[in-house]
Amino acid sequence: MIESTDPEILRYEENIAKILDRAVKLFRRTNLNDLADKWDRILKTYDSKKRNH
């Protein structure tokens, strides 16, 4: 994974994380729990990697 300190790229990454979070909530509301679980794992992996770098 390429690490960047470019504020523009960091902002895009944060926007993607927000979209993933909203999608997980939408999937749960519409009873698409398998999909919600998968996207939630993606989001948690992103958060974990972000904190470790």
PEGI-V125718 format. One record per run of one state. SS is the DSSP state (2 for helix, 1 for strand, 0 for the rest). FROM is the first residue (numbers start at 1). TO is the last residue. If there is no record, write none. Layout:
ss->SS from->FROM to->TO
ss->SS from->FROM to->TO
//
This chain:
ss->0 from->1 to->6
ss->2 from->7 to->29
ss->0 from->30 to->32
ss->2 from->33 to->52
ss->0 from->53 to->53
//
